[in-house]
């Protein structure tokens, strides 16, 4: 799969998530930003960032047959 197709597929998957989850999943998984950095920029706790990432990834796994 080309990089362009992979990016389009990832974008489509992320679009399925609620905005709060999409924002942190994209920033953490795609852009590689740290939980601490995201928490500071969003003015939420690091635990809240971790929870949003976890719930977002779990939702994607459930919808697309992952573990």
N, C-alpha and C positions, 0 to 999 in steps of 0.2 A: 504494500500500500504506500502510495507516495505521501510525502509530508503534507501536501495540500489536502489530500483526501482524509488523512488522519486528523488534521486540524478541523476540517468540516464535520467529521463524525463526532469529534469531541465537543464541538460547538453545539451540535444537535442534541447530544446527550445532556449537556449542561442546561440547555434551554428547557428541559423537562422539570428542572428543579425550581422550587420557590426562590425568589430573589435573594433572600438572606443566605440560603444554602449555596446557591449558584455562585455568589460573590466570593465566599470563603473557599469553596472547593476549587474554583478557577485560580484564585490567588495562591492557594497552598499547593495544589497538585500540578497545575499547568505552569504557573510562574515561579514556583519554588519558594514562596515567601514563608517565613517562620510564623508559628502560632503567636509568639510574643509580639512580633511586628504587626501582624494583623489586628491583634487585640488593641494595641496602642492606636493604630490608625482609625479603627472603628469605634474606639472608646467603649469597648466591652471587655469582659474578663477573658483571660486566656482559656478558662474552662468553657465559656460560651462558644468561643471559636472552635475548640476541639469538638464540642457537641454538634455544632452545625456541620462541620466537615464529616464527622462520623455518620450523622443522620443522612446527609446528602449522598455519601458513598453507599450506604446501606440501601437507600431508595433506588439508586441506579442498579445495584446488584440484584435486588428483588425484581425490578422491571425487565432486566435483561439476562436473567437466568444464571447469574454468578452466585458464588457461595456466600 
